[in-house]
Amino acid sequence: MKKIFLFIFITVSCALHAQHKTDVLLQRILLKNTDSLFQAVLSHPDEYRLQIIYTQINRDKNNKPSFTNYYFNVDSLFYFNPASTVKLPLAALSLEKLNEIKMPGINKFTSLQFDSAYQR
């Protein structure tokens, strides 16, 4: 009996976890945008892997922040952030290169900018 209960509990937990989370407030705000391209992406969020997390910052009378998150089509099982997967290796390789070239006036605090590899 305990095994059956445990199986049902785990199955229900997984099913609930796998559902996409969408807040009605954020969905209404997004639907107000009339741009046809935006609406095309918005109407097929799974096809475009669209996930939006909007964090509203409110401050009390003492200027202490409180944060409220709003979600659109968020599913942690399908989370994908290509920008973050690029930043760390680029930063590490940049520091390694700076260490190798040993040019006067260039150190770990020197500004460096990365851009896309295509013409705009």
Rosetta silent file (secondary structure, phi, psi, omega in degrees, C-alpha in Angstrom):
SEQUENCE: MKKIFLFIFITVSCALHAQHKTDVLLQRILLKNTDSLFQAVLSHPDEYRLQIIYTQINRDKNNKPSFTNYYFNVDSLFYFNPASTVKLPLAALSLEKLNEIKMPGINKFTSLQFDSAYQR
SCORE:     score description
SCORE:     0.000 S_00000001
   1 L     0.000  -41.681 -179.782    0.000    0.000    0.000 S_00000001
   2 H   -63.677  -37.458 -179.979    2.823    2.386    0.872 S_00000001
   3 H   -65.769  -39.511  178.683    4.500    1.730   -2.481 S_00000001
   4 H   -65.131  -44.976  178.604    1.304    2.541   -4.370 S_00000001
   5 H   -60.914  -44.029  179.648    0.828    5.770   -2.411 S_00000001
   6 H   -63.128  -42.509  178.390    4.458    6.758   -3.026 S_00000001
   7 H   -61.221  -45.958  179.454    4.120    6.010   -6.756 S_00000001
   8 H   -63.754  -42.848  179.665    0.949    8.118   -7.037 S_00000001
   9 H   -60.936  -46.405 -179.605    2.530   10.970   -5.059 S_00000001
  10 H   -65.820  -41.506  179.534    5.649   11.037   -7.257 S_00000001
  11 H   -62.154  -46.264  179.490    3.606   10.826  -10.468 S_00000001
  12 H   -65.676  -40.610  179.015    1.340   13.711   -9.455 S_00000001
  13 H   -61.676  -43.683  179.141    4.320   15.785   -8.287 S_00000001
  14 H   -65.766  -40.889  179.832    6.098   15.309  -11.606 S_00000001
  15 H   -64.486  -40.553  178.575    2.970   16.147  -13.577 S_00000001
  16 H   -68.398  -37.308 -179.197    2.439   19.338  -11.601 S_00000001
  17 H   -68.387  -32.596 -174.550    6.086   20.322  -11.961 S_00000001
  18 L   -79.083   -9.267 -178.731    6.050   19.811  -15.739 S_00000001
  19 L   -75.289  145.726  177.475    3.209   22.258  -16.362 S_00000001
  20 L   -73.619  140.274 -179.580    3.992   25.656  -17.807 S_00000001
  21 E  -102.574  124.602  178.496    3.474   28.526  -15.391 S_00000001
  22 L  -137.605  127.379  175.397    1.669   31.602  -16.728 S_00000001
  23 L   -91.796  134.761 -177.320    0.299   34.532  -14.736 S_00000001
  24 H   -60.126  -39.842 -179.196   -2.864   36.093  -16.132 S_00000001
  25 H   -58.684  -49.517 -179.961   -1.643   39.649  -15.415 S_00000001
  26 H   -66.954  -38.152  178.732    1.506   39.265  -17.516 S_00000001
  27 H   -61.488  -42.556  178.330   -0.397   37.436  -20.247 S_00000001
  28 H   -62.990  -42.063  179.215   -2.881   40.331  -20.523 S_00000001
  29 H   -62.433  -44.819 -178.973   -0.052   42.876  -20.747 S_00000001
  30 H   -65.391  -37.549 -178.808    1.684   40.886  -23.486 S_00000001
  31 H   -70.152  -17.803  178.048   -1.517   40.444  -25.479 S_00000001
  32 L   -72.397  -20.512  178.516   -2.012   44.237  -25.598 S_00000001
  33 L   -70.284  124.624 -174.012    1.023   44.559  -27.884 S_00000001
  34 L   -95.125   -0.645  179.934   -0.364   44.785  -31.422 S_00000001
  35 L   -61.159  128.029 -174.364    2.870   44.113  -33.329 S_00000001
  36 H   -65.189  -38.852  178.683    2.162   41.214  -35.717 S_00000001
  37 H   -65.676  -43.459  178.431    5.587   39.595  -35.306 S_00000001
  38 H   -61.006  -44.089 -179.680    5.333   39.783  -31.516 S_00000001
  39 H   -67.006  -34.092  177.558    1.858   38.264  -31.606 S_00000001
  40 H   -63.539  -42.752  178.045    3.029   35.480  -33.937 S_00000001
  41 H   -68.015  -43.119 -177.847    5.729   34.494  -31.438 S_00000001
  42 H   -64.112  -33.708 -178.119    3.361   34.923  -28.499 S_00000001
  43 H   -79.649  -11.037  176.652    0.713   32.692  -30.055 S_00000001
  44 L  -130.675   61.562 -174.018    3.237   29.833  -30.522 S_00000001
  45 L   -63.789  -32.380 -179.377    5.346   29.982  -27.330 S_00000001
  46 L   -73.043  -36.549  178.896    6.373   26.312  -27.424 S_00000001
  47 L   -64.132  -40.378 -178.925    7.522   26.512  -31.040 S_00000001
  48 L   -94.493    1.409 -179.324    9.734   29.536  -30.271 S_00000001
  49 L    55.507   39.675 -177.669   10.630   28.297  -26.758 S_00000001
  50 L   -78.444  124.794  173.783    9.407   31.623  -25.386 S_00000001
  51 L  -137.910  131.482 -179.773    9.624   32.024  -21.622 S_00000001
  52 E  -127.180  130.808  171.070    9.299   35.354  -19.836 S_00000001
  53 E  -121.999  117.093  179.424    9.940   36.120  -16.184 S_00000001
  54 E  -109.073  126.993  178.976    9.122   39.697  -15.225 S_00000001
  55 E  -110.513  118.197  177.077   10.174   40.906  -11.783 S_00000001
  56 E   -91.866  131.055 -179.946    8.369   43.925  -10.361 S_00000001
  57 E  -106.825  118.165  176.197   10.320   45.837   -7.717 S_00000001
  58 E  -112.251  146.224  179.124    8.253   47.634   -5.079 S_00000001
  59 E  -122.712  140.744  177.429    9.723   49.731   -2.287 S_00000001
  60 L   -85.478 -173.528 -176.388    8.225   50.485    1.104 S_00000001
  61 L   -64.823  -20.100  177.415    8.438   53.817    2.950 S_00000001
  62 L   -95.187   11.302  179.659   11.970   52.896    4.137 S_00000001
  63 L    66.591   21.143  177.214   13.043   52.222    0.535 S_00000001
  64 L   -83.848  126.010 -176.572   13.348   48.489    1.257 S_00000001
  65 E   -78.987  148.399  167.988   12.658   46.517   -1.928 S_00000001
  66 E  -131.314  144.424 -172.146   10.237   43.651   -2.284 S_00000001
  67 E  -115.170  136.010  175.414   10.092   41.576   -5.434 S_00000001
  68 E  -124.423  122.778  179.708    7.085   40.084   -7.213 S_00000001
  69 E   -96.094  139.624  173.754    7.672   37.671  -10.094 S_00000001
  70 E  -123.323  140.050 -172.293    5.250   37.230  -12.986 S_00000001
  71 E  -122.762  146.644  170.605    5.626   34.338  -15.407 S_00000001
  72 E  -133.053  116.158  175.309    4.656   33.566  -18.984 S_00000001
  73 L    57.172   34.939 -176.825    5.065   30.000  -20.281 S_00000001
  74 E   -85.663  128.318  177.151    7.835   29.239  -17.768 S_00000001
  75 L  -142.247  113.617 -175.987    8.892   25.616  -17.463 S_00000001
  76 H   -62.883  -22.221  178.736   12.132   24.809  -15.662 S_00000001
  77 H   -72.813  -21.928 -178.554   12.498   21.587  -17.660 S_00000001
  78 H  -113.239   17.194 -178.273   12.804   23.599  -20.892 S_00000001
  79 L   -65.490  134.608 -178.498   14.866   26.519  -19.576 S_00000001
  80 L  -148.436  123.002  179.555   17.491   27.651  -22.072 S_00000001
  81 L  -134.057   88.431 -175.689   19.695   30.721  -21.842 S_00000001
  82 H   -64.182  -29.661 -179.220   22.335   30.752  -24.584 S_00000001
  83 H   -62.385  -41.840 -179.383   23.749   34.131  -23.519 S_00000001
  84 H   -68.969  -29.867  179.398   24.770   32.775  -20.128 S_00000001
  85 H   -74.287  -15.206  179.422   26.432   29.744  -21.685 S_00000001
  86 H   -95.289  -35.061 -172.761   28.649   32.075  -23.718 S_00000001
  87 H   -60.590  -49.466 -176.015   29.572   34.673  -21.079 S_00000001
  88 H   -63.513  -49.032  177.731   31.607   32.526  -18.684 S_00000001
  89 H   -61.108  -39.040  178.002   33.854   30.866  -21.302 S_00000001
  90 H   -63.576  -41.619  179.248   34.447   34.242  -23.004 S_00000001
  91 H   -64.353  -44.108 -179.584   35.361   35.855  -19.692 S_00000001
  92 H   -65.153  -44.684  179.054   37.739   33.020  -18.783 S_00000001
  93 H   -65.821  -36.318  178.306   39.402   32.997  -22.215 S_00000001
  94 H   -64.403  -44.261  178.003   39.713   36.796  -22.162 S_00000001
  95 H   -64.297  -38.367  177.841   41.474   36.736  -18.797 S_00000001
  96 H   -63.949  -43.857  179.062   43.761   33.977  -20.032 S_00000001
  97 H   -63.444  -43.774  178.046   44.620   35.985  -23.165 S_00000001
  98 H   -59.452  -38.029  179.009   45.294   39.128  -21.110 S_00000001
  99 H   -66.095  -35.871 -178.205   47.621   37.092  -18.928 S_00000001
 100 H   -74.072  -42.741 -171.864   49.498   35.807  -22.003 S_00000001
 101 H   -77.764  -26.726  176.208   50.004   39.090  -23.909 S_00000001
 102 L    46.045   48.893  177.631   51.270   41.122  -20.926 S_00000001
 103 L   -84.357  138.285  177.717   50.772   44.493  -22.661 S_00000001
 104 L   -61.709  137.113  178.023   51.410   47.619  -20.558 S_00000001
 105 L    86.490   -7.200  178.080   48.177   49.352  -19.565 S_00000001
 106 L  -112.465  123.886  179.059   46.005   46.281  -20.174 S_00000001
 107 L  -144.443 -169.970 -176.663   44.862   44.315  -17.144 S_00000001
 108 L   -67.140  -11.598  179.077   41.817   42.492  -15.791 S_00000001
 109 L   -97.238   -1.988  178.763   40.022   45.833  -15.311 S_00000001
 110 L   -69.677  135.767 -179.753   40.366   46.895  -18.978 S_00000001
 111 L   -69.038  142.453  178.095   36.999   47.134  -20.762 S_00000001
 112 L  -141.812  135.964 -176.805   36.256   44.533  -23.397 S_00000001
 113 L  -125.121  133.936  176.568   33.156   44.352  -25.568 S_00000001
 114 L  -107.311  145.356  178.828   31.750   41.368  -27.477 S_00000001
 115 L  -138.381  173.269 -178.942   29.333   41.748  -30.350 S_00000001
 116 L   -68.405  161.446 -177.217   27.496   39.563  -32.811 S_00000001
 117 L   -97.108   12.141 -179.769   29.301   38.001  -35.752 S_00000001
 118 L  -122.320  158.344  179.085   26.832   39.180  -38.392 S_00000001
 119 L   -78.962  146.926 -179.941   26.222   42.500  -40.125 S_00000001
 120 L   -97.631    0.000    0.000   23.224   44.525  -39.064 S_00000001
